[in-house]
Amino acid sequence: MITCYFEKGNKAAPGLRHVTVGAIAVNEKGEVLLIKRGQSVPNPGKYSVPGGFFDRGETTEEAVLRELQEETGLSGKIRCLFHLNDNPNRPKEDRQNVDFIYIVDVTTGDIQTDWETVSAEWFSKETLPEEGEFAFDHRNVFLKFFAYQEEAFSLPLIGDLSK
């Protein structure tokens, strides 16, 4: 569990929500990159978007590109903000994070994982794993992205994508 501290060392209340970022990393074929989470992070062995917490002094855009590079070895260019998830009842979530999900076009690099990531693989809509194989609500994010690829709609999406 993460412990947050405010100025002068004051500890944050346990119910405080945290801010995270995630990348819908897309290749030239329109496939998305899913990472399989490592054993030392929540939801180990489950698929998710590359992402995590952002560092002090970073913007969410800087953080998502850093997280993508750290967890997958890939660099990219942000296309747009896709989803701002502020749903307080996210499934499989222990911290009730507010999540900024960006569409990122992968530009360079070879897949290399870090301590948080067991593997990283490309998937199409047809090969996307089943719901039980995903951490959090990330399968809904990918399904909505594939729907967006088929017929663009107004972005960013805000809230629960399961509705």
N, C-alpha and C positions, 0 to 999 in steps of 0.2 A: 504494500500500500504506500502511496506517495504521501509525504507530509509536507505541506506548504507552510512557508513562513512569510509574514509581512515584515515591513520595516521595523527596526529595533528588536528583531527576534521574536515577535509575537506570533504564536502558533495559530494557524488557521483552523476554523471549526471543521470537524470531520465531514460534514455534509457539503463542503465547498465543491463546486464543479470545476473541473480543469479544462483547459483548451488544448485540443490536439489538431493535427493536420494529417491528410492522407492524399495519396496520388492515385488517380486512375491513369496509370502509365499505359500509353497506347503506342503500338508500333506501326510501321507503314502498311501493314495488312489490316489494320483496325482491330487487332487482337489486344487484350488487356493483360497486364502482368499481375499475377497473384503471388503473394509470398506465403510460405508455410511458416508459421510462428515457431520460434525456438522454445525449449523447455523452461527457460528462466523468465518467461513473460506470461501474462494472463492468456488463457485459451491456447495453451501449447498444442502444436500439431494441427492447428486449424488454419484455413486460408483467410487472408485479409488483404486489404490495400497496404502498400508500403506506407509507413507513416509513424507518427508518434508525437511526443510533446515538443513544443518549440522552446528555444533557449531565450533567456533574457537578452534584449537588444536585437532580436530577430523579428522580421515581419512574418506573417503566416506564409507568404510566398517564398521567402528565403528558407524558411523551415521545411516546407514540403520538398523543395529541391535538394536540401541537405539530407533529409531522411531518405529520399529515393536513392541518393548516391551511397549513403552509408549502408543501407539494407540490401541493395541490389548491385552496386557498382556502376549503375547507369546514370547518365546525365540527361537532362531534358529541358524543354522550354514550355512554360505555362501557356496553355491555350485560353483557359478561363476558369473562374470559380464555378463549380458544378452544383455543389450542395452544401448548405449550412445546416447541420443537424443539431438542433437544440432540444430534441425530444427528451424529456426527463424520465421516460420509461423505456429506454433502449434495451432490447433483449441482450442477454449474455454480457451485461455491462456492470462492472463493480464500482465505477467511479462517477457515472453519469456525466461523461465528458461532453463538451460542446465541440463539434468536429467540423473543420473546414476541409472539404474535399475538392481538390482541383483536378481538371483534366490536364495531363502533362504529356506532350509529344516527346518520346524518347529520341534523342539526337545522337548520342555516342555512348560507348562503353561496352564491356562484356559483363555478363552476369557473374557477380561474386557476392556471396552472402557474408553476413557478419554474425555476431553472437546472438542476435535477436531473431535471426532468420535461418531456417533449416534449408529451404530451397526457394527458388523463384522460377515460375514457368508462365508461358504465354497461353492464353485461352481465348477461344471464340465463344460466341453465344451458344453454339451447339455443344461445345465441350466443357462448359462451365460446370464445376462440381455441384453436387446437391446441397441443400440448405444445411443439413447436419454436419457438413464438412467445413463450415464457415464460422469464424469468430464474429461476435457482435452482430450487426445487421448489414454486413458488407455484401452479402449476396444480393440484397435488394438494391444496393448502390450500383452494382454491375449490371443488373437487369434493367434498371432505369437508364443507365448509360447506353446500353445496346438499343433500347427503344429510342433514345435521343439520336443515335446514329442513323436509324431508319427514317425518322421524321423529327427534325429539330423543333424544340419548343423553348419557351422563354426560360432563361436561367438568371440567377441561381435558384435552385429548388431549396425550400426551407421547410424543416420539420421532418416528420415521419414519412418515409417513402413506401411503407407497406400499405398505405391507404390509396 
